[in-house]
Structures are given as C-alpha cells and as structure tokens.
Amino acid sequence: MRVTGTVVLTALVVMSVPVAVGAQTLGEVFRKVTPSVVVIRATGREVSAGGQKQFAETGSGVLISTDGKVMTAAHVVHTMDAITVEFLGGESVSARVISSEPAADLSLLQLERVPATARVAKMANSDSVQVGDAVVIVGAPYGLSYSLSNGVISARWAPNTVYPTMPLAEFFQTTATINTGNSGGPMFNMAGDVIGIVSHNISKSGGSEGLGVVVTLNTAKQLLLEKKSFWSGLEGQLLPDDVADLLNLPANATGFIVKNVARGSPGEEIGLRAGTRVVVIDGREFVLGGDIILEALGFGMKAANLPKIREALARLQSGDSFKVKVLRAGQTLELTGKAP
C-alpha cells in the first residue's frame, strides 16, 4: 500500500508541474527554423575622404511569406544597389527593397522567387514575451552562415527611450551573442516562432560582450506590413541650424543632406543627386556636393516635421505623385516623382 501510495503521489506531483507548451531543445529549434533564415549579401556605394567607393555588406533575414517577403535590418539593405539572399543549402536569389524604416532599423525585401526548400517562419505576438524568457538567434556573424546563439530577454525598451535616431522601435535587450552579420536576422522563442529582428550590439570595444538590441516583431509587423513604410533609398542627415546658415540655405530653412541614393530607388527615379565630397565643419563630418532637400510633400525638412513626412509617404498609393524641393548648386529646384 505504501508503494502504491507513493506512486500515486509522484504521479500527481508530476501532473501538477507546468509544461512549457511548444518548448524544444536548442538543437530542435535550430533544425526547425534554419530553412526560413537567410544570409543577405549586398553591395553599395559610399563617399569617403578618398572619394566614392563600392563596399559590401553582409547581414541576415527571415522569410515571412510564401510570396517571398523577407524581413531584415534597414542598415543592411536600405541604400544598397544590389541585394542577394542566400538560403540554407546555398541557393541564392536576387531581392529588392519594397518597404523600409530607418527610424526603426527595419526593411522588407521582395524575392525574385522562393526556393523549393525554403520554409516560411511562424510569427509570434511579441507582446507576450517576458523578461527572462529563453531565446535563440540564428544568423551570419562575420559572414559565418547559420550560426546559433542563445540567451534570455534581459529587458524591454519602449519606443523613443533608447536611441534618438531610432525613435519608432520598441526593443528587446538580450544576452544572446550578436556580432556583425547577425543584423537583420530573426530572434526566436523556444517554440521556434519569430519574436524580433536583430538590430545591433552596443559595445565599447566593438566585441560581442556588449548589449544585444533586437526590434520587437510587433514593431516590424506594424511598420513593414500594416503601414508599409515608404522606401526612399536615401541616406543622409539633417543640417544643424548653424551649418545651414554657412551653406546659404534660404532664410529660416534647414535641410536634409543627401549622402547616398540607391540604384533603382524612388530617390533615384525622382532625380536626387548624392554627395561627392566629405568636408569637416567645426569637427563634424558632412557629405556635400549633392542635393540638399528643403521640402518634401509640402513639409519643411525639420526634425519636428519628420513624423508628418513619414506618415504622408506611407499613405501614398502606387502611382501617386509627390514633390520634393531641393537646393542644388545654389539654385532651388522642384522635383516630381511617383510612388512605386
């Protein structure tokens, strides 16, 4: 009777222990998710002290739809001229940017085709993720394809609380190792569902001992799938008021210096010109020689107007026209383009 009672008691105890639904081992998660993870290889142009030169960027991404849409980080692809997406097994496919929001470090790619061996990742509700949850990151650190790291969620940061330059992003902070090449890759929960898109690592030395920063998936879904953030293909910077005066901008005007324009982008289609020379003003670097945008869609290029410009661009339908006013070689020009 004592033996029987012990067995019954043990069974009741076991039955009362909560089981994590969908939980898997690290190896099981890795094997489940890798067909949806991609390595992104892109080439672009930049202006340095020695003039314009080509450069290559390696990052990661995740396939989120059967028609070939891939989420990644904006800084990996936003101003790139050519983008190739590599799947597990080595098959490579050309891709183009169709939506991008640098203010949250997010971009959406459209593949030329979807390989037969690829698998669409399952997207989770990132609002349900809690500090302490175990997570997995799969990407290409330093170009080493399909490398796994794991850790936990160590914090969650609301939009506009961590980086002034990325005010739209809600972030997870994680202990999972992030290095160059992981950017844009997916973060998974232990069920193998995507909960975030890797942005970068904060480190004093540049190594992986810093803080891993990941944009929450709900942020990505909102900005890339629901609002469909407009991809301009532009890289640049707002001019401080004192520098705007030095460059003889119109009275009470500021501007956005165009540093780079991606080939095939709406920015190139409208005729915007990129900078050609790096200059230093009061210890600050600026890329000059290209256009300075004074107005976009009727809004002056001031920091306070950037949210309004983003919203106006996001509302454009394919074929809608829009206007941009620029300062070029001392003359004010108005350029007209059409939304892709």
Order of alpha helices (4+ residues) and beta strands (2+ residues): alpha-alpha-beta-beta-beta-alpha-beta-beta-beta-beta-beta-beta-beta-beta-beta-alpha-beta-alpha-beta-alpha-beta-beta-beta-beta-alpha-beta-beta
